[in-house]
């Protein structure tokens, strides 16, 4: 490369870098221009709302509330994991209350099942639990799903009773 070409590439790079960086801050090339193009330094309310202290560094500040509680019943959650332990766990999210179990079969059964369990309320009752059970040939029967829900709720009650004895 010739020196002239190197110089023009460096100048282009420096100009593009300075333009992109000036667009990030509040002291850029267009400082003082309002929404209507005013040069008197007036800033519109919309610009104030958009630039209200949001900088790139605000991404690294943890503003989450550490006192957030989980709205999932711990007894139903643990009972579902216990009762459905014959299926491999693919995903479990205690914040949303969803447990996804993979394909597997219960002892003494020839049928394979896959389940998604949704614990949606902190109360220990039937309305807090939703179970979706699939077989390889389609959805499982309503009676099988009901028996599974009953087993999870019974185990949850047992866990609660055992916990209250401590």
PyMOL commands that set and color helices and strands:
alter all, ss='L'
color gray80, all
select helices_A, chain A and resi 3-24+45-50+56-60+74-83+126-128+142-164
alter helices_A, ss='H'
color red, helices_A
select strands_A, chain A and resi 89-93+98-104+113-119+129-135+138-139
alter strands_A, ss='S'
color yellow, strands_A
deselect
rebuild
show_as cartoon
